[in-house]
Amino acid sequence: MDIPTTLELIGKGIAAIIMLILAFYVLKVVLKSTLRLLRFGCLIAIAGFALIWWLG
């Protein structure tokens, strides 16, 4: 009567894999948006410094 425990293990394994894939996807999206924000921030900072230098 090991069938239910085997099915439970398979189910847990599938759930763990799905959770890992979801976590990886979320992390990828977060990193992408963070990099975009950093790039945007750098552009703003460079433009700000150029403006200050030009006015000053």
PyMOL Python script that loads the backbone (N, CA, C, O; Angstrom):
from pymol import cmd

cmd.read_pdbstr("""\
ATOM      1  N   MET A   1       0.839  -1.203   0.000  1.00  0.00           N
ATOM      2  CA  MET A   1       0.000   0.000   0.000  1.00  0.00           C
ATOM      3  C   MET A   1       0.879   1.260   0.000  1.00  0.00           C
ATOM      4  O   MET A   1       0.632   2.184   0.775  1.00  0.00           O
ATOM      5  N   ASP A   2       1.884   1.300  -0.850  1.00  0.00           N
ATOM      6  CA  ASP A   2       2.775   2.465  -0.933  1.00  0.00           C
ATOM      7  C   ASP A   2       2.326   3.456  -2.008  1.00  0.00           C
ATOM      8  O   ASP A   2       2.960   4.491  -2.216  1.00  0.00           O
ATOM      9  N   ILE A   3       1.227   3.127  -2.687  1.00  0.00           N
ATOM     10  CA  ILE A   3       0.800   3.962  -3.820  1.00  0.00           C
ATOM     11  C   ILE A   3       0.424   5.385  -3.376  1.00  0.00           C
ATOM     12  O   ILE A   3       0.867   6.338  -4.017  1.00  0.00           O
ATOM     13  N   PRO A   4      -0.371   5.577  -2.311  1.00  0.00           N
ATOM     14  CA  PRO A   4      -0.722   6.953  -1.917  1.00  0.00           C
ATOM     15  C   PRO A   4       0.501   7.804  -1.559  1.00  0.00           C
ATOM     16  O   PRO A   4       0.573   8.973  -1.941  1.00  0.00           O
ATOM     17  N   THR A   5       1.461   7.227  -0.831  1.00  0.00           N
ATOM     18  CA  THR A   5       2.643   7.998  -0.457  1.00  0.00           C
ATOM     19  C   THR A   5       3.469   8.358  -1.685  1.00  0.00           C
ATOM     20  O   THR A   5       4.032   9.451  -1.759  1.00  0.00           O
ATOM     21  N   THR A   6       3.544   7.427  -2.666  1.00  0.00           N
ATOM     22  CA  THR A   6       4.274   7.707  -3.894  1.00  0.00           C
ATOM     23  C   THR A   6       3.595   8.840  -4.644  1.00  0.00           C
ATOM     24  O   THR A   6       4.261   9.745  -5.147  1.00  0.00           O
ATOM     25  N   LEU A   7       2.266   8.792  -4.721  1.00  0.00           N
ATOM     26  CA  LEU A   7       1.523   9.864  -5.395  1.00  0.00           C
ATOM     27  C   LEU A   7       1.716  11.184  -4.665  1.00  0.00           C
ATOM     28  O   LEU A   7       1.846  12.231  -5.299  1.00  0.00           O
ATOM     29  N   GLU A   8       1.737  11.144  -3.333  1.00  0.00           N
ATOM     30  CA  GLU A   8       1.961  12.363  -2.563  1.00  0.00           C
ATOM     31  C   GLU A   8       3.341  12.937  -2.855  1.00  0.00           C
ATOM     32  O   GLU A   8       3.496  14.146  -3.029  1.00  0.00           O
ATOM     33  N   LEU A   9       4.354  12.051  -2.906  1.00  0.00           N
ATOM     34  CA  LEU A   9       5.719  12.499  -3.202  1.00  0.00           C
ATOM     35  C   LEU A   9       5.789  13.121  -4.588  1.00  0.00           C
ATOM     36  O   LEU A   9       6.414  14.165  -4.776  1.00  0.00           O
ATOM     37  N   ILE A  10       5.135  12.464  -5.575  1.00  0.00           N
ATOM     38  CA  ILE A  10       5.140  12.993  -6.944  1.00  0.00           C
ATOM     39  C   ILE A  10       4.452  14.356  -6.964  1.00  0.00           C
ATOM     40  O   ILE A  10       4.935  15.299  -7.593  1.00  0.00           O
ATOM     41  N   GLY A  11       3.317  14.447  -6.267  1.00  0.00           N
ATOM     42  CA  GLY A  11       2.589  15.718  -6.205  1.00  0.00           C
ATOM     43  C   GLY A  11       3.413  16.808  -5.565  1.00  0.00           C
ATOM     44  O   GLY A  11       3.437  17.940  -6.048  1.00  0.00           O
ATOM     45  N   LYS A  12       4.098  16.472  -4.467  1.00  0.00           N
ATOM     46  CA  LYS A  12       4.953  17.452  -3.790  1.00  0.00           C
ATOM     47  C   LYS A  12       6.110  17.875  -4.696  1.00  0.00           C
ATOM     48  O   LYS A  12       6.472  19.051  -4.744  1.00  0.00           O
ATOM     49  N   GLY A  13       6.681  16.912  -5.407  1.00  0.00           N
ATOM     50  CA  GLY A  13       7.775  17.222  -6.330  1.00  0.00           C
ATOM     51  C   GLY A  13       7.330  18.165  -7.425  1.00  0.00           C
ATOM     52  O   GLY A  13       8.024  19.129  -7.745  1.00  0.00           O
ATOM     53  N   ILE A  14       6.142  17.879  -8.016  1.00  0.00           N
ATOM     54  CA  ILE A  14       5.610  18.738  -9.072  1.00  0.00           C
ATOM     55  C   ILE A  14       5.326  20.124  -8.518  1.00  0.00           C
ATOM     56  O   ILE A  14       5.636  21.128  -9.159  1.00  0.00           O
ATOM     57  N   ALA A  15       4.734  20.183  -7.326  1.00  0.00           N
ATOM     58  CA  ALA A  15       4.432  21.473  -6.695  1.00  0.00           C
ATOM     59  C   ALA A  15       5.722  22.259  -6.447  1.00  0.00           C
ATOM     60  O   ALA A  15       5.768  23.468  -6.676  1.00  0.00           O
ATOM     61  N   ALA A  16       6.765  21.573  -5.980  1.00  0.00           N
ATOM     62  CA  ALA A  16       8.045  22.234  -5.711  1.00  0.00           C
ATOM     63  C   ALA A  16       8.640  22.786  -7.000  1.00  0.00           C
ATOM     64  O   ALA A  16       9.165  23.899  -7.016  1.00  0.00           O
ATOM     65  N   ILE A  17       8.558  22.008  -8.088  1.00  0.00           N
ATOM     66  CA  ILE A  17       9.099  22.454  -9.378  1.00  0.00           C
ATOM     67  C   ILE A  17       8.336  23.682  -9.869  1.00  0.00           C
ATOM     68  O   ILE A  17       8.933  24.649 -10.344  1.00  0.00           O
ATOM     69  N   ILE A  18       6.988  23.631  -9.744  1.00  0.00           N
ATOM     70  CA  ILE A  18       6.169  24.763 -10.174  1.00  0.00           C
ATOM     71  C   ILE A  18       6.511  26.003  -9.354  1.00  0.00           C
ATOM     72  O   ILE A  18       6.614  27.104  -9.897  1.00  0.00           O
ATOM     73  N   MET A  19       6.688  25.820  -8.035  1.00  0.00           N
ATOM     74  CA  MET A  19       7.037  26.944  -7.170  1.00  0.00           C
ATOM     75  C   MET A  19       8.393  27.534  -7.555  1.00  0.00           C
ATOM     76  O   MET A  19       8.565  28.753  -7.567  1.00  0.00           O
ATOM     77  N   LEU A  20       9.360  26.658  -7.871  1.00  0.00           N
ATOM     78  CA  LEU A  20      10.687  27.132  -8.278  1.00  0.00           C
ATOM     79  C   LEU A  20      10.610  27.930  -9.568  1.00  0.00           C
ATOM     80  O   LEU A  20      11.229  28.986  -9.696  1.00  0.00           O
ATOM     81  N   ILE A  21       9.828  27.405 -10.541  1.00  0.00           N
ATOM     82  CA  ILE A  21       9.683  28.102 -11.822  1.00  0.00           C
ATOM     83  C   ILE A  21       9.035  29.462 -11.608  1.00  0.00           C
ATOM     84  O   ILE A  21       9.477  30.460 -12.177  1.00  0.00           O
ATOM     85  N   LEU A  22       7.983  29.502 -10.783  1.00  0.00           N
ATOM     86  CA  LEU A  22       7.302  30.767 -10.504  1.00  0.00           C
ATOM     87  C   LEU A  22       8.248  31.749  -9.811  1.00  0.00           C
ATOM     88  O   LEU A  22       8.288  32.929 -10.159  1.00  0.00           O
ATOM     89  N   ALA A  23       9.006  31.257  -8.830  1.00  0.00           N
ATOM     90  CA  ALA A  23       9.936  32.119  -8.104  1.00  0.00           C
ATOM     91  C   ALA A  23      10.991  32.675  -9.058  1.00  0.00           C
ATOM     92  O   ALA A  23      11.326  33.858  -8.993  1.00  0.00           O
ATOM     93  N   PHE A  24      11.516  31.822  -9.946  1.00  0.00           N
ATOM     94  CA  PHE A  24      12.530  32.246 -10.908  1.00  0.00           C
ATOM     95  C   PHE A  24      11.964  33.308 -11.845  1.00  0.00           C
ATOM     96  O   PHE A  24      12.623  34.306 -12.136  1.00  0.00           O
ATOM     97  N   TYR A  25      10.712  33.080 -12.325  1.00  0.00           N
ATOM     98  CA  TYR A  25      10.065  34.019 -13.234  1.00  0.00           C
ATOM     99  C   TYR A  25       9.868  35.379 -12.566  1.00  0.00           C
ATOM    100  O   TYR A  25      10.160  36.418 -13.158  1.00  0.00           O
ATOM    101  N   VAL A  26       9.367  35.363 -11.319  1.00  0.00           N
ATOM    102  CA  VAL A  26       9.138  36.597 -10.575  1.00  0.00           C
ATOM    103  C   VAL A  26      10.461  37.333 -10.358  1.00  0.00           C
ATOM    104  O   VAL A  26      10.543  38.550 -10.528  1.00  0.00           O
ATOM    105  N   LEU A  27      11.501  36.571  -9.979  1.00  0.00           N
ATOM    106  CA  LEU A  27      12.814  37.164  -9.747  1.00  0.00           C
ATOM    107  C   LEU A  27      13.330  37.822 -11.028  1.00  0.00           C
ATOM    108  O   LEU A  27      13.877  38.924 -10.997  1.00  0.00           O
ATOM    109  N   LYS A  28      13.145  37.117 -12.170  1.00  0.00           N
ATOM    110  CA  LYS A  28      13.604  37.638 -13.452  1.00  0.00           C
ATOM    111  C   LYS A  28      12.892  38.947 -13.782  1.00  0.00           C
ATOM    112  O   LYS A  28      13.524  39.916 -14.204  1.00  0.00           O
ATOM    113  N   VAL A  29      11.573  38.969 -13.587  1.00  0.00           N
ATOM    114  CA  VAL A  29      10.791  40.174 -13.876  1.00  0.00           C
ATOM    115  C   VAL A  29      11.220  41.324 -12.967  1.00  0.00           C
ATOM    116  O   VAL A  29      11.383  42.458 -13.419  1.00  0.00           O
ATOM    117  N   VAL A  30      11.403  41.015 -11.670  1.00  0.00           N
ATOM    118  CA  VAL A  30      11.809  42.045 -10.707  1.00  0.00           C
ATOM    119  C   VAL A  30      13.190  42.601 -11.063  1.00  0.00           C
ATOM    120  O   VAL A  30      13.407  43.812 -11.023  1.00  0.00           O
ATOM    121  N   LEU A  31      14.124  41.701 -11.411  1.00  0.00           N
ATOM    122  CA  LEU A  31      15.466  42.150 -11.776  1.00  0.00           C
ATOM    123  C   LEU A  31      15.429  43.011 -13.030  1.00  0.00           C
ATOM    124  O   LEU A  31      16.134  44.016 -13.123  1.00  0.00           O
ATOM    125  N   LYS A  32      14.595  42.606 -14.002  1.00  0.00           N
ATOM    126  CA  LYS A  32      14.497  43.350 -15.242  1.00  0.00           C
ATOM    127  C   LYS A  32      13.986  44.760 -14.981  1.00  0.00           C
ATOM    128  O   LYS A  32      14.551  45.733 -15.480  1.00  0.00           O
ATOM    129  N   SER A  33      12.914  44.869 -14.195  1.00  0.00           N
ATOM    130  CA  SER A  33      12.348  46.184 -13.918  1.00  0.00           C
ATOM    131  C   SER A  33      13.313  47.012 -13.063  1.00  0.00           C
ATOM    132  O   SER A  33      13.402  48.228 -13.235  1.00  0.00           O
ATOM    133  N   THR A  34      14.034  46.363 -12.146  1.00  0.00           N
ATOM    134  CA  THR A  34      15.006  47.074 -11.318  1.00  0.00           C
ATOM    135  C   THR A  34      16.130  47.624 -12.191  1.00  0.00           C
ATOM    136  O   THR A  34      16.559  48.763 -12.006  1.00  0.00           O
ATOM    137  N   LEU A  35      16.607  46.823 -13.137  1.00  0.00           N
ATOM    138  CA  LEU A  35      17.663  47.280 -14.035  1.00  0.00           C
ATOM    139  C   LEU A  35      17.180  48.446 -14.882  1.00  0.00           C
ATOM    140  O   LEU A  35      17.920  49.397 -15.132  1.00  0.00           O
ATOM    141  N   ARG A  36      15.906  48.359 -15.328  1.00  0.00           N
ATOM    142  CA  ARG A  36      15.341  49.435 -16.129  1.00  0.00           C
ATOM    143  C   ARG A  36      15.272  50.714 -15.307  1.00  0.00           C
ATOM    144  O   ARG A  36      15.602  51.798 -15.788  1.00  0.00           O
ATOM    145  N   LEU A  37      14.834  50.566 -14.047  1.00  0.00           N
ATOM    146  CA  LEU A  37      14.749  51.733 -13.155  1.00  0.00           C
ATOM    147  C   LEU A  37      16.130  52.320 -12.914  1.00  0.00           C
ATOM    148  O   LEU A  37      16.294  53.540 -12.902  1.00  0.00           O
ATOM    149  N   LEU A  38      17.144  51.444 -12.720  1.00  0.00           N
ATOM    150  CA  LEU A  38      18.505  51.926 -12.488  1.00  0.00           C
ATOM    151  C   LEU A  38      19.026  52.675 -13.708  1.00  0.00           C
ATOM    152  O   LEU A  38      19.669  53.717 -13.577  1.00  0.00           O
ATOM    153  N   ARG A  39      18.746  52.142 -14.892  1.00  0.00           N
ATOM    154  CA  ARG A  39      19.194  52.784 -16.122  1.00  0.00           C
ATOM    155  C   ARG A  39      18.532  54.151 -16.257  1.00  0.00           C
ATOM    156  O   ARG A  39      19.177  55.141 -16.601  1.00  0.00           O
ATOM    157  N   PHE A  40      17.211  54.184 -15.974  1.00  0.00           N
ATOM    158  CA  PHE A  40      16.449  55.427 -16.039  1.00  0.00           C
ATOM    159  C   PHE A  40      17.009  56.437 -15.033  1.00  0.00           C
ATOM    160  O   PHE A  40      17.169  57.619 -15.339  1.00  0.00           O
ATOM    161  N   GLY A  41      17.301  55.942 -13.824  1.00  0.00           N
ATOM    162  CA  GLY A  41      17.858  56.806 -12.780  1.00  0.00           C
ATOM    163  C   GLY A  41      19.208  57.362 -13.193  1.00  0.00           C
ATOM    164  O   GLY A  41      19.502  58.531 -12.939  1.00  0.00           O
ATOM    165  N   CYS A  42      20.037  56.533 -13.831  1.00  0.00           N
ATOM    166  CA  CYS A  42      21.358  56.987 -14.294  1.00  0.00           C
ATOM    167  C   CYS A  42      21.209  58.068 -15.345  1.00  0.00           C
ATOM    168  O   CYS A  42      21.937  59.061 -15.330  1.00  0.00           O
ATOM    169  N   LEU A  43      20.256  57.877 -16.270  1.00  0.00           N
ATOM    170  CA  LEU A  43      20.024  58.878 -17.309  1.00  0.00           C
ATOM    171  C   LEU A  43      19.589  60.197 -16.688  1.00  0.00           C
ATOM    172  O   LEU A  43      20.067  61.264 -17.075  1.00  0.00           O
ATOM    173  N   ILE A  44      18.669  60.116 -15.713  1.00  0.00           N
ATOM    174  CA  ILE A  44      18.197  61.330 -15.035  1.00  0.00           C
ATOM    175  C   ILE A  44      19.354  62.005 -14.304  1.00  0.00           C
ATOM    176  O   ILE A  44      19.496  63.227 -14.346  1.00  0.00           O
ATOM    177  N   ALA A  45      20.185  61.194 -13.629  1.00  0.00           N
ATOM    178  CA  ALA A  45      21.312  61.752 -12.880  1.00  0.00           C
ATOM    179  C   ALA A  45      22.298  62.434 -13.828  1.00  0.00           C
ATOM    180  O   ALA A  45      22.780  63.530 -13.545  1.00  0.00           O
ATOM    181  N   ILE A  46      22.595  61.781 -14.951  1.00  0.00           N
ATOM    182  CA  ILE A  46      23.535  62.363 -15.923  1.00  0.00           C
ATOM    183  C   ILE A  46      22.958  63.656 -16.492  1.00  0.00           C
ATOM    184  O   ILE A  46      23.667  64.655 -16.621  1.00  0.00           O
ATOM    185  N   ALA A  47      21.659  63.632 -16.834  1.00  0.00           N
ATOM    186  CA  ALA A  47      21.013  64.834 -17.375  1.00  0.00           C
ATOM    187  C   ALA A  47      21.029  65.945 -16.330  1.00  0.00           C
ATOM    188  O   ALA A  47      21.277  67.106 -16.657  1.00  0.00           O
ATOM    189  N   GLY A  48      20.763  65.588 -15.070  1.00  0.00           N
ATOM    190  CA  GLY A  48      20.771  66.579 -13.989  1.00  0.00           C
ATOM    191  C   GLY A  48      22.140  67.203 -13.802  1.00  0.00           C
ATOM    192  O   GLY A  48      22.265  68.421 -13.670  1.00  0.00           O
ATOM    193  N   PHE A  49      23.176  66.354 -13.792  1.00  0.00           N
ATOM    194  CA  PHE A  49      24.542  66.866 -13.642  1.00  0.00           C
ATOM    195  C   PHE A  49      24.925  67.765 -14.821  1.00  0.00           C
ATOM    196  O   PHE A  49      25.556  68.806 -14.638  1.00  0.00           O
ATOM    197  N   ALA A  50      24.537  67.353 -16.029  1.00  0.00           N
ATOM    198  CA  ALA A  50      24.841  68.155 -17.215  1.00  0.00           C
ATOM    199  C   ALA A  50      24.143  69.511 -17.132  1.00  0.00           C
ATOM    200  O   ALA A  50      24.722  70.542 -17.473  1.00  0.00           O
ATOM    201  N   LEU A  51      22.888  69.496 -16.672  1.00  0.00           N
ATOM    202  CA  LEU A  51      22.122  70.741 -16.544  1.00  0.00           C
ATOM    203  C   LEU A  51      22.763  71.666 -15.510  1.00  0.00           C
ATOM    204  O   LEU A  51      22.919  72.864 -15.743  1.00  0.00           O
ATOM    205  N   ILE A  52      23.130  71.089 -14.362  1.00  0.00           N
ATOM    206  CA  ILE A  52      23.769  71.871 -13.294  1.00  0.00           C
ATOM    207  C   ILE A  52      25.104  72.452 -13.792  1.00  0.00           C
ATOM    208  O   ILE A  52      25.416  73.620 -13.561  1.00  0.00           O
ATOM    209  N   TRP A  53      25.889  71.591 -14.491  1.00  0.00           N
ATOM    210  CA  TRP A  53      27.185  72.030 -15.011  1.00  0.00           C
ATOM    211  C   TRP A  53      27.001  73.127 -16.046  1.00  0.00           C
ATOM    212  O   TRP A  53      27.749  74.104 -16.068  1.00  0.00           O
ATOM    213  N   TRP A  54      25.982  72.958 -16.916  1.00  0.00           N
ATOM    214  CA  TRP A  54      25.712  73.925 -17.980  1.00  0.00           C
ATOM    215  C   TRP A  54      25.242  75.246 -17.398  1.00  0.00           C
ATOM    216  O   TRP A  54      25.662  76.306 -17.862  1.00  0.00           O
ATOM    217  N   LEU A  55      24.363  75.204 -16.372  1.00  0.00           N
ATOM    218  CA  LEU A  55      23.843  76.422 -15.745  1.00  0.00           C
ATOM    219  C   LEU A  55      24.881  77.057 -14.828  1.00  0.00           C
ATOM    220  O   LEU A  55      24.968  78.280 -14.718  1.00  0.00           O
ATOM    221  N   GLY A  56      25.676  76.195 -14.165  1.00  0.00           N
ATOM    222  CA  GLY A  56      26.648  76.702 -13.208  1.00  0.00           C
ATOM    223  C   GLY A  56      27.891  77.201 -13.890  1.00  0.00           C
ATOM    224  O   GLY A  56      28.817  77.664 -13.225  1.00  0.00           O
TER     225      GLY A  56
END
""", "prot")
cmd.dss("prot")
cmd.show_as("cartoon", "prot")
cmd.util.cbc("prot")
cmd.orient("prot")
